[in-house]
Amino acid sequence: MNPSSIVITGLIASGKSTLAAILREEGFVVIDADKVNKKLIEKGGTNYLAIKNEADFKEAFDGDRLDKKKLGQIIFSDPKKMEKLNSITHKNIIREIEKEIESVDKKTVFIEIPLYFQMKEKFENDGVILVTCKKDVQIKRLMARDKISESFAKKKIESQDTLAYMVDNSDIIIDNSGDEEELRIKIKNMLDRGNY
């Protein structure tokens, strides 16, 4: 059985994970691309080795330990290094996601993948849900979530794709500027309209 695969993506700190958690509560399978990557960057993992072999990222290692915070600072302050990291890691993430999709025994599987539009290589899917929110809400959420300054939060946000491009290339857009209750209503409406 090959399930329909629906991508969940969106701006940083827009509420993708909250949407994914609500879908799980509704009984849907949601594959989390960040968790897939976490597994791949564990010591000895495919992406851990790919990053370790690149001189550009040697400062992110403390001996054999990959310091993810340092890696984040390296790529968010240099777009070329971010591109390089994406080019060496994304294909492995996609391969792993495809394996997980094949093992799902349901009609529909959702894949939460924050950098979907930044990926040069993509996997086949049957639709894209884009989660958005107002800029000021996004900055506040990101500062609270990552315990970072406003200027670093803005830098992280600016490093992502433009919203207009994402909107044009998505099938469903959910504005998550409100609270969780509002989001639940929007998800219920989406599920009622869709064939999931």
PEPE-V243585 format. One record per run of one state. SS is the DSSP state (A for helix, B for strand, O for the rest). FROM is the first residue (numbers start at 1). TO is the last residue. Records with the same first field share a line. If there is no record, write none. Layout:
BEGIN
SS->FROM-TO ; FROM-TO
END
This chain:
BEGIN
O->1-3 ; 11-15 ; 26-28 ; 41-45 ; 53-54 ; 63-64 ; 67-67 ; 77-78 ; 103-107 ; 113-115 ; 119-126 ; 133-134 ; 147-149 ; 159-162 ; 169-171 ; 176-179 ; 194-196
B->4-10 ; 29-32 ; 61-62 ; 65-66 ; 108-112 ; 127-132 ; 172-175
A->16-25 ; 33-40 ; 46-52 ; 55-60 ; 68-76 ; 79-102 ; 116-118 ; 135-146 ; 150-158 ; 163-168 ; 180-193
END
